[in-house]
């Protein structure tokens, strides 16, 4: 059985940075499941599809061509959606909002399930998202639910978006994060919540490196 470490949590909790760092330290593969939904949201906007058009979004999900190309020394990989380089658009607020909306559709989640599970390859996988431990990889040997207060998460997101050139305001981001939390927690399929047996880790007052070290220590104890 190929081991999976599932790291779930709301937007801005730091699960992406933690997941990438832990995967690199372990020499495992890494799955950013949020990028899959963001990519679908972008592709839907390019095709002028509404985020509630479930049947057409399911068809689009089945044809989605998503590639990550990481050049030597690059902090983040270049992402290509249907052959189109996304640049920073994939990490922008519009893609984030679209991802949350399309992810609420049961048919879309089912259409993307096999794509996510296909990332499970030797020697192991670190998967981050919102339902990695509860739905996509329920047999993960370790499940971590990483969270933080909405205010802290909004400030992190604000700093991240500003460095990428997006014009955002902190009050607006706090509101958007609370709205997305509500939407993600109350969707009908795979709602955002700690998986059974997950270790809940609040990163509000903890630095990134400390969180990484704690997760690595959990992996060591679980091995």
N, C-alpha and C positions, 0 to 999 in steps of 0.2 A: 504494500500500500504506500503510495507516494504521500508524504506528510504535507499537511496544509496548516498554516497559521492564519487565522481569520482575524482581521482588525476592522471592527465596525465602529460607526459613530456618526454624529451629525456633521454638517458642513462647518469647516473651520476648527475642528477639534485637533487637527494635526496628524490625522491618521495617514495621509499621503506621505508626508515627510518621514514619519516614523516607519511606515511600511517599506519605503524605498531604502532607507538606511539599514533596516534589519535584514532585508533581502540581500543587500550588498554584503553585509557582514557575514551572513550565513552561506553566501554563494548560491542562493536559490533564485528562482524566477519570481517575478513580481506582476501582480494584476491590479491595475487601477480600474475597478469596475465603473467608477463614476465617469471615467473618460469614455467608456462605451456608450453610456446614456447621453453624455454631452455630444458625442459624435453623431448619434442618431438625431438629437435635437437640432444640431447644425444642418445635417442633411435634410431634415424636414423643412427647415426655414428656406434652404436653397430651392427645394421643390415646391415651396409655397403651400405646404401641408399644415393644417391646423393641428395643434398639440393634443386634440381630443378625437382626431380621426383615426380610430383604433385599427380598422381594417387596412387602411392604406399605410399606416405606420408599421404594422406587422409585416406587410409586404416589403417595405423599405428596409426593415431590420434584417429580413432574410437575405437581402442583396448588399448589405452594408460591407464595404471594403475599408477596413481600418488597419493602418500600419504605423508602427512606431519605429523611427530610425534614429538611433543615438550615435552621434559622432564622438570620436575620442575627445575627452576633455570638456564636453558639453554638460552643463548642469541638468538640462532636461532634454528629452528626445524630441525630435521633430515629429509631428503627427500629421498623417495624410488620411483624409476621409474621402473615399471614392476618387482617389488619385489627386485630390486637391490639398495642398499644404495649408494647414489651419492657422499657423502662426500662434499668436496669443489669443485668438478668438475662442479657442476651446476652453480657456480658463477664465473667460469674461463672464460678467453677470448675466448676460442674455442667454448664454449657453447653459449656465447653471440653473436658471429658471426653467428653461425648456427641458433640461434633463429631469428635474423634479416632476414636471407635468407629464412627460411621456412615461416616466417610471411608475406612475400611478395606474397605468393601464395594464390589466392582467395579461392580455394577449401579447403586449410588447415584452413584458418580463419573461414570459414563456419563450418567446421568439429568440431572446438573447441568452437564455439559460445555457444552452449547449456551447455557445461561443465562450462563455465565461469558464465553464467546466473544462473546456479544451486547454486552458492555460495550465492545468495540473500536469506537470512534467517533472521527470527526475532532475535533480535530486530532491526537490521540494518546491513549495509555492507559498509566498506571502501574498494574501489577497485582502485588499481593503475595499470597504464600501459601506453599505447600510444593512445588507442581509447576507453577508458572506457566511457567517456562522450559523444563522438561523434557517437559511433556505438553500443557498447555493452549495455550501460545503458543510452540511450538518455533522459530518464525521471528522471535522478538523480536530487535531490533537490538542490545540490550544485556541481558545476564543477570547479575544480582548475587546471590550467596549470602551472606546476612548471618548471622553466628553469634556466639556468646559462650559462655563456660563455663556449665555448669548452675547453679553457685552465683551467678554474676552475674545470670543470667536470672531465677532464683528471687527474688533480692532486688528486682529491678525489678518483677516481678509482685507481690510482697508489698506494695511501696509503692503500686502502682496499685490493688490490691484494697482496701487499708486506706482509701484516700481515697474509695472508693466504698461504704464501709461493710460490707465483707465481713469476717467473722471468720476469719482464716487464721493459720497459723503457718509460719515460715520452713522448719523441717525438713520439714514435710509438703509444702510446695511444691517443695522440692528433690527429694523422692521422686517426686512426681507428674510433674515435668518429665522426670526420667530415665525413668520408665515410659512417658510419652508419646513421648519421643524413640525409645525402643526399638520401640514399636508403630508409629510413623510410618515409621521406617527399614526395618522388616521387612514391611510390608504387601505383598500380591501385586501390586497395581497402583499405579503412580506413587509409588514409595517416596520418602521424604525424602532427597535427596542433591543435590549441585551438578549443574546441567545441564551438558551438554557445552559448553565454551567459557565457562562462567560465571567471573566474578571473585569470588573468595572474600574476604570482608572480615570480620575478627574485631573486634567492637566491645567486647570485654571491658574494654579500657582506653582507649576512645575516647568522647568526649562526643557527644551527639546531633547538635549543630550541625556538628561535625567530620565525622561520617558523612554528613550531608546534603550538605555542601560537597564531599566526595569523590565522592559519587554524581553530583552535578551536573557536576563536572569530567569524569567518565567520559562523561556524556551529551554534553558539549561536544566531547570528543575523538572521539566516535563519529559525530557529526553530519556 
